[in-house]
Amino acid sequence: QVQLAESGGGLVQAGGSLRLSCAASGGSFNSYAMGWFRQAPEKEREFVAAISTSGGLPYYADSVKGRFSISRDNAKNTVYLQMNSLKPEDTAVYYCAAARVSSTLVRGRAGYWGQGTQVTVSS
């Protein structure tokens, strides 16, 4: 069992940056691959990024590749999503997620989900 709590969302103008954080508790953080998903209004939840248990082998959706970066600090039980060059189409609720392996996240599934944090990018 693991509980996930996102933070860092907010309102930014196009071209700006935000860093999202996800703090994990109640479980063995180092045992989980971690990832980020997002869901825009009237759209399905989509995969954004994932990272392996050790912090290597990152994966990114094509829509964010080169702009977003995922990282984790196992000592702090925290995973981050650094978002640069934000676009209005990045506007969504962003969710932190955990799974046994990164491939699960890349396929759009997860074992555990956070509550989400709103990111709004104005044009």
C-alpha positions in Angstrom: 0.0 0.0 0.0 1.2 3.5 -0.9 -0.5 6.9 -0.7 0.4 9.6 -3.2 0.0 13.3 -2.9 0.7 15.7 -5.7 1.5 19.4 -5.3 2.9 22.3 -7.4 0.2 22.8 -9.9 -1.0 26.3 -10.7 -1.6 28.9 -13.5 1.2 29.8 -15.9 1.5 31.6 -19.2 2.5 29.7 -22.3 6.3 29.2 -22.4 6.5 29.1 -18.7 7.6 26.4 -16.3 6.2 24.5 -13.3 7.6 21.7 -11.2 5.2 19.1 -9.8 6.0 17.0 -6.8 4.5 13.8 -5.6 5.1 12.6 -2.1 4.6 9.0 -1.3 3.8 7.5 2.1 2.6 4.2 3.6 4.6 1.9 1.5 8.1 1.1 0.1 8.6 4.0 -2.3 11.8 2.4 -3.7 9.8 -0.7 -4.7 7.6 1.2 -7.2 8.1 2.6 -10.6 6.6 6.1 -10.7 4.8 8.1 -13.3 2.7 11.0 -14.2 -0.6 11.1 -16.1 -2.9 14.0 -17.1 -6.5 14.4 -17.9 -7.8 17.4 -19.8 -11.5 18.2 -19.8 -13.6 15.8 -21.9 -10.5 13.7 -22.6 -9.3 10.4 -21.3 -6.4 10.2 -18.9 -3.2 9.9 -20.8 0.3 8.8 -19.9 2.9 11.6 -19.6 6.1 10.2 -18.1 7.5 7.3 -16.1 10.7 6.4 -14.2 12.1 3.2 -12.9 12.6 2.3 -9.3 16.2 3.3 -9.4 15.6 6.6 -11.1 16.8 5.6 -14.5 15.1 4.5 -17.7 12.7 7.4 -18.1 9.9 7.3 -20.6 7.9 10.2 -22.1 4.9 10.7 -24.2 5.7 12.2 -27.6 3.6 15.2 -26.7 6.0 16.2 -23.9 9.3 14.8 -25.0 12.0 17.4 -24.9 10.0 19.7 -22.6 9.2 17.7 -19.5 11.5 15.7 -17.4 10.8 13.2 -14.6 13.0 12.5 -11.7 12.9 10.9 -8.3 14.5 11.3 -4.9 14.2 8.0 -3.1 15.6 9.5 0.1 12.6 11.9 0.2 10.1 9.4 -1.2 9.3 12.0 -3.9 8.9 12.0 -7.6 9.0 15.2 -9.7 7.9 16.4 -13.0 9.7 19.4 -14.4 7.6 21.1 -17.1 9.2 23.6 -19.4 8.0 25.4 -22.5 4.4 24.9 -21.4 1.6 25.1 -24.0 -2.1 25.7 -23.5 -2.7 22.1 -24.6 -0.8 21.0 -21.5 -3.7 22.2 -19.4 -5.0 19.3 -17.4 -5.2 17.7 -14.0 -2.0 15.9 -13.4 -1.9 12.7 -11.5 1.0 10.9 -9.8 0.9 7.1 -10.2 2.8 4.1 -9.0 3.2 0.6 -10.4 5.5 -2.4 -10.0 7.3 -1.8 -13.2 7.5 1.1 -15.6 6.0 -0.8 -18.5 2.7 -0.8 -16.6 2.7 3.0 -16.5 3.7 3.3 -20.1 0.8 1.2 -21.1 -1.5 3.6 -19.3 -2.2 1.6 -16.2 -1.2 2.0 -12.5 -1.7 0.3 -9.2 -2.0 3.5 -7.2 -3.1 7.1 -8.0 -2.8 10.5 -6.3 -5.6 12.9 -6.1 -4.4 15.2 -8.9 -3.2 18.7 -9.1 -4.5 21.3 -11.6 -2.1 22.8 -14.2 -3.5 25.6 -16.3 -1.5 27.2 -19.1 -2.9 30.4 -20.6 -2.3 31.5 -24.2 
